[in-house]
Amino acid sequence: MLDDLSDEERMERVRVAVDRLPARRRNIFLLCRVENWSFEEIAEAYGISVGRVRKEIARALHDVTQEVFHGRRRPWWRRWF
């Protein structure tokens, strides 16, 4: 499915998926992946623990992957069942 798309179409799907993330999660994800901030720098800037930063990035990656590859995000409660 994703192999049939051009690079531009794939990047657009990623952009849309990232834009749909909750604001704080999106900002943390972009600081880490685009701006190359360390977990410690992000934690200090947001006043949260490094563990929370890791969790936010993991959730962002999960949400983006679900949306890009499957065209949707599963509701949080469906992840456990």
Residue pairs with C-beta under 8 A, 6 or more apart in sequence:
1 69
2 10
2 68
2 69
5 13
10 68
13 67
13 68
14 64
14 68
16 67
17 63
17 64
17 67
17 68
18 26
18 29
18 30
18 60
18 64
19 26
20 63
20 67
20 73
21 29
21 60
21 63
21 64
24 46
24 56
25 56
25 59
25 60
25 63
26 60
28 42
28 46
28 53
28 56
28 57
28 60
29 56
29 57
29 60
29 61
29 64
31 37
31 41
31 42
31 45
32 39
32 42
32 53
32 57
33 57
37 45
39 50
39 53
39 54
39 57
40 50
42 53
43 49
43 50
43 52
43 53
46 53
63 73
66 72
66 73
66 74
67 73
